[in-house]
Each structure stands twice: as C-alpha cells, then as structure tokens.
Amino acid sequence: MSAYDLQRRGSTLWIAALIHRLSGLALAIFLPIHFFVLGLSFHGGAQLDKFLRWSDQPLVKFAEGGLVFLLTVHLLGGLRILVIENFAWRDGQKQLATLAAAAAALVAFVFLVRVF
C-alpha cells in the first residue's frame, strides 16, 4: 500500500464512502425483518398488533430514529456518487460530505423529536 493510499484512507470523502456502504449494508439487513413484520398481517391482525405494541417502546423508537438517519445518509451518499460520476471534481466536496452528514443527523433528530 502506498503512502498516498494510507493518506487517502482517512480523508473525509473516504469516510463518507465507507458510511454510505455501511448504511447500505445495515438497510439490507433491515429489509428482511421489515418484510417479516409486514407478513405478520397476513397471518391475522393479532400478531401484527402484538408486534406494534412492542414497537411502541422508547428503545425501539430510538432505533427507528437510527433507521431514518441511515436512510438519509444512504440517500445523500447516493446523490454524492451521482455528482462525482457525472460532474467535474470540485474542491468543496469534502464540505458537502460533511454537510450531508449534518443534514442526515438533523433529519433523524427531527424524527425523534416528533416521535417522542
């Protein structure tokens, strides 16, 4: 590994790409669980109602805020990739990556405030 690779590995844009990949992985893990819960409605409303009562706990609501954060981060990361692939490189992309993370945190915070 060259010195350039090591220097680049800790950069803001490398971290943004890593977060985009990890958020995609977390969402991919979440989807089968989501489909399982939706499938509970086919087996009768009682099972779904039981799950929905369980999901009303504060820890689950907090986890939902994390999910909103992951969705927002992944969406903004995807938009970042579209910009990188289709437009010329700009000096301000590091600041945009930081702004995207801040926007994702803000969206998750607003979600949590509304839920609680």
N, C-alpha and C positions, 0 to 999 in steps of 0.2 A: 504494500500500500504506500503510495507516495505521500509526501508532506502536504501536497495540495488536497488529496482525498481526506486526510485527517483534519485539515483546517476547515474544509467544506462541511464535514460531518457535523460539526457543532453550530453551523450557521442557522440563522432564523428560518431561511427557506427550507433547509434540510429538515428542521424540526417541524415546520408546517406540513411538509410532505409526509413525515412519519406520523403525525397526528391524523392526517387525512386517511392514511392506511389503517391505523389502529381504530379510528372511528368506524370505518367501513367494516372491519372485522367484527367489532362489537355489535354493529347493526345486523350483520349477517348471523351472528349468534342469537340475537334477539328475535329475528323474524320467525323461526320455527316455534318459539314459545308463544309469540303473538298469534300465529295460526292455530296452535293448540287451544288457546283460550277462546278464539273465535269458534273453533269446532265444538266447544262445550255447549254452545247454543243449539246445536243440532241434536244433542242428547237430552234436551229438556232444559227449561229455564231455571230449575232449582240449582243445578250445578253451576251455571253461569252466575246466578245471584249470589251463591256462596263465595265464588271467587271475587266478585265485585265488592262484597262486604269486606273480604280480606284485603283487597287492594286499597281500601279507604284508610289504611294505617299511615301515620306520618312518614315512616321509613320508606314505604312504597311510593308515596307522593314525592319524597325527596329523590328517589331513584328515577321517577318519571321526569323530574327536572334535569337529571343527568342525561336521560334519553333525549330530551329536547336539545340539550347542549350538543350531544353527539350528532344529532340530525343537522343542526345548524352549522356545526364545524364541518361536517362532511359536505353539505351543500356549498358552503363558501369555499372549501378546498377544491371542489369540482369546478367551480367558477374560476378559481385561480388557475387551475390547469388549462382550462379553455383559453384564458387570456395568454398564458405562457405559450401555448401551442399555436395560437392564431395571430398574435401581435408581436411587435418588436419588444425586446427586453428593455425594461425601464429601471432606472436607479431606485425608484421608490417602491419596488415590490416588497422589500423587507417591511417597510412601514405598512403596506397594505395587508401583509400576512398578519402583522400584529393587530391591526385594526379589525381584521376578520375574527381573530380570536376574542378580542374585546366585544365585538358585536354578538358573537355566539354566547359569551358569558352573560351579556345584558339580556338577550332573549330568554335564556334559561332562568335568570333571576326574575324577570317579569312573570314568567310562567309560574315559578314557585310562589311569588307574592300573590298571584291570583288564586292559586290552589289552596294556600293556607289562608 
